[in-house]
Amino acid sequence: MTADAVTLSDAVLSELLAFLTVDDLLVLERTSRAWRQALAPARFWSHVQLIHEWNDSEMAPAVVRLVANRHGPQVKQLTLVGCVVPKGTLVKAAKLFTSVTHLTVNGCQTIENVDFTALIRASHEQLVEVRAVKCLRLTDAALEGIGSNHSQSLERINFSYCRQISEGGVETLVQRCCNLRSIKLKGSPAVTSSVVACIAQSCPMLDTLLVGGAKNLTDNCLLALGDHCPHLTSLDISKSNPFGFGRGGITDNALKYLVSRCPRLEHLTLCGQGRLTLQVLSSLAFSCPKLDTLDIGGCHGIISEPIAFGAELKRMQGLHELSVAFTRGLKGEQINFIASQCPQLKAFRVDGDNIAAAHA
């Protein structure tokens, strides 16, 4: 096996090694000179991924340090999911990841600013995407590190459910990183109407904005998005409390203005925006022919008249996924009627259950 390692074709070797974890590859390359040569090409280390929920808090950082020491400059994508990262354990190794373009630390709830910013600073003006979902200890200092080192290269960020970043931190970041195309801040207390307006004014190439769970979004932020973000394709402005009838801050006129200015919209989530009425569906059908998915759960002003609702949906020929959770007593025959009006639907979810379209 050892002697044959270098004689295998690239295709066969790549397929064989695809089943091994990073831990396995690190062990394998130490077994012989032949394996070290076989594993030397950068393609085996361009994407390093560790998905762990180990109780041993030292294990994940130890593997990262080994990768950094042996292959740090070869790594383009570094992905850590659910790893325990004690404070300071990655600072030294991070300096060796000089070519990283995509950084993911999702679910690393113990990672702190010192380790995160060390990873950020290692590859100056190269990072294209940063994902840090549910990193509970990261603060504005993490955003400051990104803005200071990758203001020109950064295109996508996801800091959803990071509870310690602030409104000011987000505004400073987007004002520096004007090339951002995708911003995901779901469940973030930092998101307000003024933050969304700042995002719109700072990032004219924006195509994805997911800020579901924000508490106080108003018409002003939609007007700003309509004025500055014509390339928008995905928008989530769902409320943190979808049961609050009539409490949503978004009104028909603001949403109609947005869709008239953003004709490329494909995915729209409005869950809990209780002030919206059926009128917005007419605007969506006319202005957004590419609309593919729509979530109007809790939008009682839209779904309270099933016949009129079905008639409006019938005009949306490109709509393939529809969700109407929190229906408050929508009857079976009404659900079937709505489904019959939209045979193009691939998924029709009512309170979580997928209803097959009657004429599919």
PyMOL commands that set and color helices and strands:
alter all, ss='L'
color gray80, all
select helices_A, chain A and resi 5-7+10-17+22-28+33-38+42-44+59-74+91-94+113-122+140-149+167-176+193-202+219-228+252-261+279-287+300-303+306-314+332-341
alter helices_A, ss='H'
color red, helices_A
select strands_A, chain A and resi 47-51+77-81+102-104+129-131+156-158+182-184+208-210+234-236+267-269+293-295+321-323+347-350+353-354
alter strands_A, ss='S'
color yellow, strands_A
deselect
rebuild
show_as cartoon
